[in-house]
Amino acid sequence: MTGIGQLGVASAFACMGILAGILHLMLLSWNVRALTAGLHSSVAFAASLTRAGVTTMAFALAAFHGALGLIATLAGFLLARTFLIRRLEVLLP
């Protein structure tokens, strides 16, 4: 694969990692809110399973495509995590 082809693959997997990271953290936030609001525990458990399943599927798909895909997905996931946590630090006192 040429250098441009590898860059395209890495970019695609990084985008997938960003989306997986955003979804993971959104479901985590929803799960915490459900638990603190006193909702039924099965709702929170379903959110936890969904969060784990989405994250696992994203990384499994990336691992299936090799080290470049896995590293790019992890980089995108960590980028989304860093951005969302920094955003919360600014919003919360």
Summary of the structure (lengths in Angstrom):
residues: 93
radius of gyration: 15.7
end to end distance: 48.7
largest distance: 53.8
contacts: 273
relative contact order: 0.20
helix: 89%
strand: 0%
